[in-house]
Amino acid sequence: MKLALAQLSPVLGDKEKNLDMIEKTVKDSDSDLVVFAELFLTGYMCKDNLTKLAEPLDGPSVKKAVKIAKEHNTHIVFGMPEKGKEVNGIFYNTSVLVYPDERVERYRKLHLANFGPFEEHLYFGTGNELQVFDSDFGKIGMLICFDCFFPEVAKIYALKGADILVCISASPSSTRIFFEKVIVARAIENAIFFTYTNLVGTELNMVYWGGNTVIGPKGDVRAKGEYFEEGIISCDIDLKDMSITREFRPTLRDTRMELFNELQRLLEKDVRGAKLD
């Protein structure tokens, strides 16, 4: 399958221009899957304007993305502020997967960043689902930025049969060193393909470093974008590489499920930050 990771700088608050960027990129890419970064539809630092810019999944922006995917016979992933319908006034930091047959799936960010310059708990509700989505080329698990620091997310996806993990991000330059380490670890731990698509450019006080990356199941970097520069990172991958890697390094086969029960027990006791025996 052919991947294209769009390392682009969205126009803050301008959904129409950002959709135009999506359309042009998809048109030029000739890929099976084209991925855009976290909150690419609006830009990340919209702050209070996010509530005005947010749309439901059946809103005009997703409908435009559906039209683009159908016209170019490809799959598209992009980030957007989603206006939830279940509870009025709740918004989500969402990764949207659009199929060429007009289907639409979503993943709502599980781990909201609320430290340093990040204030996501002020604007977004927390997601609570980990679904694996079927596609013509394999099964997809989706993450958003801070989610990749939690190995249990990637492990659950892998145990559910995911072939490729698609992480979209809005990571500033101060966090680059951490992301470059953990995304490789997630691929190795699960012998799985991992793609990382980050913003680039500057929004208010945030400088994004780009560095879009395709990682193979052995932790090998298959393709990588430049730092701080726009570009489209393209890469062909063969999902058969994953089964071969798992045969020689059977991390999923040897996963000790009882340890997850122990993790649950500890969390129920709320030992986070406490000294463990």
C-alpha positions as CSV (number, residue, x, y, z in Angstrom):
1,M,0.0,0.0,0.0
2,K,1.1,3.6,-0.6
3,L,1.0,6.1,2.2
4,A,1.2,9.9,2.1
5,L,1.7,11.9,5.3
6,A,1.0,15.6,4.8
7,Q,3.4,17.8,6.8
8,L,1.6,21.1,6.3
9,S,0.8,24.3,8.1
10,P,-3.0,24.9,8.3
11,V,-4.5,28.4,8.2
12,L,-5.7,29.0,11.7
13,G,-9.5,29.2,11.8
14,D,-10.0,28.9,8.1
15,K,-11.7,25.6,7.3
16,E,-12.2,26.4,3.7
17,K,-8.6,27.0,2.9
18,N,-7.5,23.9,4.9
19,L,-10.0,21.8,3.0
20,D,-8.5,23.2,-0.2
21,M,-5.1,22.0,1.0
22,I,-6.5,18.6,1.7
23,E,-8.0,18.4,-1.7
24,K,-4.9,19.5,-3.5
25,T,-2.7,17.1,-1.5
26,V,-5.0,14.1,-2.2
27,K,-5.2,14.9,-5.8
28,D,-1.4,15.0,-6.2
29,S,-0.6,12.0,-4.0
30,D,-2.0,9.0,-5.8
31,S,-2.0,7.1,-2.5
32,D,-4.2,4.5,-0.7
33,L,-4.1,6.5,2.5
34,V,-3.5,10.3,2.9
35,V,-3.0,11.5,6.5
36,F,-3.2,15.1,7.9
37,A,-2.3,16.2,11.4
38,E,-4.2,16.8,14.6
39,L,-7.0,19.5,14.3
40,F,-5.8,20.2,10.8
41,L,-9.2,21.3,9.7
42,T,-9.0,24.4,12.0
43,G,-5.5,24.6,13.2
44,Y,-4.6,23.7,16.8
45,M,-4.4,27.0,18.6
46,C,-7.9,28.3,17.9
47,K,-8.7,28.2,21.7
48,D,-12.2,29.7,22.4
49,N,-13.0,29.8,18.7
50,L,-12.9,26.0,18.6
51,T,-16.5,25.9,19.9
52,K,-17.6,28.0,16.9
53,L,-15.6,26.1,14.4
54,A,-16.5,22.6,15.6
55,E,-18.9,20.5,13.5
56,P,-20.6,17.2,13.8
57,L,-19.5,14.3,11.6
58,D,-22.3,14.9,9.2
59,G,-21.4,18.6,8.9
60,P,-20.2,20.4,5.7
61,S,-16.5,19.8,6.2
62,V,-16.7,16.1,6.5
63,K,-19.1,16.0,3.6
64,K,-16.4,17.8,1.5
65,A,-13.8,15.3,2.7
66,V,-16.1,12.5,1.6
67,K,-16.4,14.0,-1.8
68,I,-12.6,14.3,-2.1
69,A,-12.0,10.7,-1.0
70,K,-14.6,9.4,-3.4
71,E,-13.4,11.4,-6.4
72,H,-9.8,10.3,-5.9
73,N,-10.6,6.7,-4.7
74,T,-8.5,7.0,-1.5
75,H,-8.8,7.0,2.2
76,I,-8.2,10.2,4.2
77,V,-7.4,10.8,7.9
78,F,-7.5,14.3,9.3
79,G,-8.0,16.0,12.7
80,M,-11.0,18.2,13.6
81,P,-12.9,19.6,16.5
82,E,-16.1,17.5,16.6
83,K,-19.4,18.7,17.9
84,G,-20.8,15.7,19.7
85,K,-24.5,14.9,19.3
86,E,-24.8,12.7,22.4
87,V,-24.5,15.6,24.9
88,N,-25.2,19.2,23.9
89,G,-22.2,21.4,24.3
90,I,-19.6,18.7,24.4
91,F,-16.7,18.9,21.8
92,Y,-14.0,16.3,21.0
93,N,-10.5,16.3,19.6
94,T,-11.3,13.8,16.8
95,S,-9.4,11.9,14.1
96,V,-11.7,11.3,11.1
97,L,-11.3,8.4,8.7
98,V,-13.0,8.9,5.4
99,Y,-13.4,6.0,2.9
100,P,-13.7,6.2,-0.9
101,D,-17.1,4.5,-0.6
102,E,-18.4,7.5,1.5
103,R,-18.2,5.8,4.9
104,V,-16.9,7.8,7.8
105,E,-15.4,6.6,11.1
106,R,-14.0,8.6,14.0
107,Y,-11.6,8.3,16.9
108,R,-11.9,10.7,19.8
109,K,-8.7,11.5,21.7
110,L,-8.4,9.4,24.9
111,H,-5.6,11.3,26.7
112,L,-6.1,15.0,26.5
113,A,-2.9,17.1,27.0
114,N,-3.4,19.5,29.9
115,F,0.1,20.6,31.0
116,G,2.6,23.3,30.0
117,P,1.1,25.1,27.0
118,F,-1.7,22.6,26.5
119,E,-5.3,23.3,27.7
120,E,-7.3,20.6,26.0
121,H,-9.5,19.9,29.1
122,L,-10.9,23.4,28.8
123,Y,-12.3,22.6,25.3
124,F,-12.7,18.9,24.8
125,G,-14.5,15.9,26.3
126,T,-12.5,12.7,26.7
127,G,-13.0,9.8,24.2
128,N,-13.6,6.3,25.5
129,E,-13.4,3.9,22.6
130,L,-10.7,2.0,20.9
131,Q,-12.0,0.6,17.6
132,V,-10.1,-1.0,14.8
133,F,-11.4,0.0,11.4
134,D,-11.3,-2.2,8.3
135,S,-10.0,-0.9,5.0
136,D,-9.2,-2.3,1.6
137,F,-5.5,-2.6,2.5
138,G,-5.7,-3.6,6.2
139,K,-7.0,-2.8,9.7
140,I,-6.4,0.7,11.1
141,G,-6.0,1.8,14.7
142,M,-6.0,5.6,15.4
143,L,-4.2,7.7,18.0
144,I,-3.9,11.4,18.6
145,C,-0.6,12.9,19.9
146,F,-0.4,12.3,23.7
147,D,-2.1,8.9,23.3
148,C,1.2,7.4,22.0
149,F,2.8,7.9,25.4
150,F,0.5,5.2,26.8
151,P,1.7,1.8,25.6
152,E,-1.6,0.1,26.5
153,V,-3.4,1.9,23.7
154,A,-1.1,0.5,21.0
155,K,-1.1,-2.9,22.6
156,I,-4.9,-3.0,22.6
157,Y,-5.1,-2.1,19.0
158,A,-2.5,-4.8,18.1
159,L,-4.4,-7.4,20.1
160,K,-7.6,-6.4,18.2
161,G,-5.9,-7.1,14.9
162,A,-4.7,-3.7,13.7
163,D,-2.1,-3.8,10.9
164,I,-1.2,-0.1,11.0
165,L,-1.4,2.6,13.7
166,V,-2.1,6.1,12.5
167,C,-1.1,8.8,14.9
168,I,-1.9,12.4,14.2
169,S,-0.2,15.1,16.2
170,A,0.3,18.8,17.1
171,S,3.6,18.5,18.8
172,P,5.8,21.6,19.4
173,S,9.5,21.5,19.0
174,S,10.1,21.2,22.8
175,T,8.6,17.7,22.7
176,R,10.3,16.3,19.6
177,I,12.9,14.2,21.4
178,F,10.1,12.4,23.4
179,F,7.9,11.6,20.4
180,E,10.8,10.3,18.3
181,K,11.5,7.8,21.1
182,V,8.1,6.6,22.0
183,I,6.7,6.1,18.5
184,V,9.5,3.7,17.6
185,A,8.9,1.9,20.9
186,R,5.2,1.4,20.1
187,A,6.1,-0.1,16.7
188,I,8.7,-2.5,18.2
189,E,6.5,-3.5,21.2
190,N,3.8,-4.7,18.9
191,A,5.6,-5.6,15.7
192,I,3.3,-3.2,13.9
193,F,3.5,-0.4,11.3
194,F,3.2,3.0,12.9
195,T,2.7,6.3,11.1
196,Y,3.2,9.7,12.7
197,T,1.8,12.9,11.1
198,N,2.6,16.2,12.8
199,L,1.9,19.9,12.2
200,V,4.6,22.2,11.0
201,G,4.8,26.0,11.2
202,T,3.9,28.4,13.9
203,E,0.6,29.1,15.6
204,L,0.6,31.9,18.3
205,N,3.3,30.7,20.7
206,M,3.6,27.1,19.3
207,V,6.3,26.1,16.9
208,Y,5.6,22.7,15.4
209,W,8.6,20.5,14.3
210,G,7.0,18.3,11.6
211,G,9.1,15.2,11.3
212,N,6.4,13.0,9.8
213,T,7.5,9.4,10.1
214,V,6.6,5.9,8.8
215,I,8.0,3.2,11.1
216,G,8.2,-0.5,10.2
217,P,7.4,-3.4,12.6
218,K,11.1,-3.8,13.5
219,G,11.3,-0.1,14.5
220,D,13.0,0.8,11.3
221,V,12.3,4.2,9.9
222,R,10.9,3.8,6.4
223,A,10.4,7.5,5.6
224,K,10.8,10.7,7.5
225,G,10.0,14.4,6.8
226,E,12.4,17.3,7.4
227,Y,12.2,19.3,10.6
228,F,10.2,22.6,10.4
229,E,9.6,22.4,6.6
230,E,6.4,21.6,4.7
231,G,6.3,18.6,2.5
232,I,4.5,15.3,1.6
233,I,6.1,12.2,2.9
234,S,5.3,9.2,0.7
235,C,6.1,5.6,1.4
236,D,5.2,2.1,0.0
237,I,4.7,-0.6,2.7
238,D,4.0,-4.3,2.6
239,L,1.9,-5.5,5.5
240,K,3.4,-9.0,5.1
241,D,6.5,-7.6,6.8
242,M,4.5,-7.5,10.0
243,S,3.7,-11.2,10.1
244,I,7.3,-12.1,9.4
245,T,8.5,-9.8,12.2
246,R,6.0,-11.3,14.6
247,E,7.2,-14.8,13.8
248,F,10.8,-14.0,14.9
249,R,9.9,-11.6,17.7
250,P,6.5,-12.8,19.1
251,T,5.6,-9.9,21.4
252,L,1.9,-10.4,21.0
253,R,2.0,-14.1,21.4
254,D,3.9,-13.7,24.7
255,T,1.8,-10.9,26.1
256,R,0.9,-11.8,29.7
257,M,-2.8,-10.9,29.9
258,E,-2.8,-11.3,33.7
259,L,-0.6,-8.3,34.0
260,F,-3.4,-6.2,32.6
261,N,-5.5,-7.4,35.5
262,E,-2.8,-6.3,37.9
263,L,-2.7,-2.9,36.1
264,Q,-6.4,-2.5,36.6
265,R,-6.2,-3.4,40.3
266,L,-3.5,-0.8,40.9
267,L,-5.4,1.9,39.1
268,E,-8.5,1.1,41.1
269,K,-6.5,1.8,44.2
270,D,-5.4,5.1,42.5
271,V,-1.7,4.5,43.1
272,R,-0.6,7.0,40.4
273,G,2.2,9.0,41.9
274,A,2.5,6.8,44.9
275,K,5.4,4.5,45.8
276,L,4.7,0.9,44.8
277,D,5.7,-2.2,46.8
